């Protein structure tokens, strides 16, 4: 009898909780504007969930050799075209698109030394929901994504002049390709 009362109580509490959540969702009370920062509790919950999810999924990824200069240059070309606007390049302080994003994308030159290549690969390939980070695996092969990771491994040590030299090399390469 006591077990039945506990079971019914748990079910009633779950139903009440679901009604409160549904009421909150339909109330429009929560501000979804990207121009307003999330409160600290929500930011902590989302960041913790994201980090543990990525770590779990990246755990079994085998990292190939990433030191080939051609691979790094290929990764640079992708980064320069697709990523620098949000994640910045050496010497960049901000960008128009970056200013309007919430959460603000990490500056990868600062993040990469504290990350690992498998984790970077997973995030680039699969993206992250509700952050503006696209799943580049839908349009890029694993090889292209590993090239981006190879470049990211190099990014923290690049000076603005070195980055610009890589950009000039990429433009020269693109010019030869289309002739």
Buried (B, 14 or more C-beta within 10 A) or exposed (E): EEEEEEEEEEEEEEEEEEEEEEEEEEEEEEEEEEEEEBEEEEEEEBEEEBEEBBEEBBEEBEBBEBEEEEBBBBBBBBBBEBBBBBBBBBEBEEBEEBEEBBBBBBBBBEBBEEBBBBBBBBBBBBBBEEBBBBBBBEEBEEEBBBBBBBBBBBBBEBEEEEBBEBBEEBEEEEEEEEE
